[in-house]
Amino acid sequence: MRHGRDGYKLGRLTQHRWALFRNLLTALFRHERIMTTEAKAKAVRGLADHVITLAKRENLHARRQVLALVPDPKVVATIFDTIAARFAERTGGYTRIVKAGVRRGDAAPVVVLELTERTPTSRDGKKGERKEKAAKGEAGAGGARRKREKAAAASA
């Protein structure tokens, strides 16, 4: 039985698992969102929240602890300078997991792990901006324009 045993092994040896976690954390803080499997995202979510909590302390010991988990000094500087300041008022819940379907090769559930408060420049599109659907008979509506042009060319 697994009473009192927590954590995710992900079918890897300890060193490989921690290397994976460090790489995922580095990518998450560099890009502010990553796409990965659900199990990996759930395993890294707590570490990411812990890194932000450490960065909010803003002292040398916390910086060294974050460097142990995120081995890229540029990313650590970003965490301490911008990301920690962004979450100064929040006491937890710095990341979110959004389901994104299944992976094509093995049907593993894929999710997007992202920071809850992302910068406006890191967003893919502007909020509320949507592509308008073409009305019936207009360009883009099932090739109706091409059909009309062929008919006009045939009759002329």
N, C-alpha and C positions, 0 to 999 in steps of 0.2 A: 504494500500500500504506500501511497505517496503523502501521507499525513505530514503537514508542516514543511514540505519540500517545495520551494518556489524557484522560479527562474526557468529559462528556456535553454535547452541544450542544442536544439536544431540539428541533431545528428552529427555534430562536429566535436573535435577534440578542443580542450580548453584554449590553447593558444590560437587555434584557427578561429574559434568563436569570438575571442576578444579582438583579433585582427579585423574580423568582419564588423563587429560593433564599432570599432574606431573608424573604419572606412565609412560606414553608414552615418555616423555622427558628423564626420568631417564634411561629407556631401550634403547632409541636411543643413548644416549651418552655413555652408558656402552658397547653396542655391535656394535655401529657405523652403524647399519642398523636394521630396524624392518619391519615386514610384518603386515599390518593392513588394514582397509577399507579405501577407497579413501576419504570419508568425514572426518574421523578422521585424516588422514595424512594432508589434506589441512588445517584443524583447527590447527594442532600442528606445521606446517612448519614455520609460522611466529614467533611463540614463540621460536622455536629452533634457528632461525637466530638471534633473539633478545638476547638469552642467549650467543651465541658466540660473538656477538658485545659487550656485557657487559664484557665478559671474556677478551677481547682484551685490556680493560682499565687497568686491573691488579691493582686495588686498593681495599681497605677494603669495601667501600660502594658497589662497583660492586659485590664483593664476597658475601656480605649479600643479595643483590638482587637476585643473582643466587641461593643462598641457599633457598630463598623463593619459587623458582620455581622448583628446583631440590633438594629434601630433603635428599639426600644421600651425606655425606661429602666426601667419597672416590671418587664418580663420579664428584663432584665439583672440587676436586683436579686434577683429570684427565683433566677436561675441561680447567682449568686455566694453567696447566703445558704443556700438549701436544696438545690439540685440538686448543686452541687459538693461539699457536705458529705456527701451521700448516697453519692457515688461516691469518697470519699476513699481507700478501701482498694483499689479496683479500678484496674487499670492500662490498661484499654482495653475495647472492646466495650460501649459505653454504650447502644447502640440495637439493636433487633431488627426484622426485617421478617417479618411473618406474612401469607401469601397469603390473600386474602379473596374470590376469585372474579373475575368479569369485569364490566366496566361495561356497562349495558344498551344504551346508545346505539351504541357503536362496538366493543364486545367487547374493550376494552383491559384488560389484567390489572391488577386493583386489589389493593393491599396495605395493611396497617396498619403504619405506622412508629411505634414506641413506645420509650420509655426502658425499659431492662431492670429497673431498680429503681424502681417507681412507688410513690407514697404510697398507704396503704390507703384513704384517702378518695377517691382518684381512680379506684379500681376500680369497675367497673359492678355487680358483685355480690360477695357473700362467697364465699370460696374453698370449694369442696366443696358449695355449696348448689345443688341441682338441683330442677327442677320434677318432681313425681311424675307418671307417666303414669297416667291413669285406667284402672282395670281394666275388663274387658268387662262391659257392663251397668250401669256407673256413669255418673254425670253426666260429660259431656265425651267419652264414648266413642262417637263417630259418631252422636250424637243419640238414643241408646237411651232416655234418660229421657223425651224428648219423645214418642217412640213409645209408651212405656208409659202416659204421661199421656193421650194421644189415645185409646188402647185403653180405659182406665179410664173416660174421659168418654163414650165411645160406648156402653159396656155399662151405664152408670148411668142 
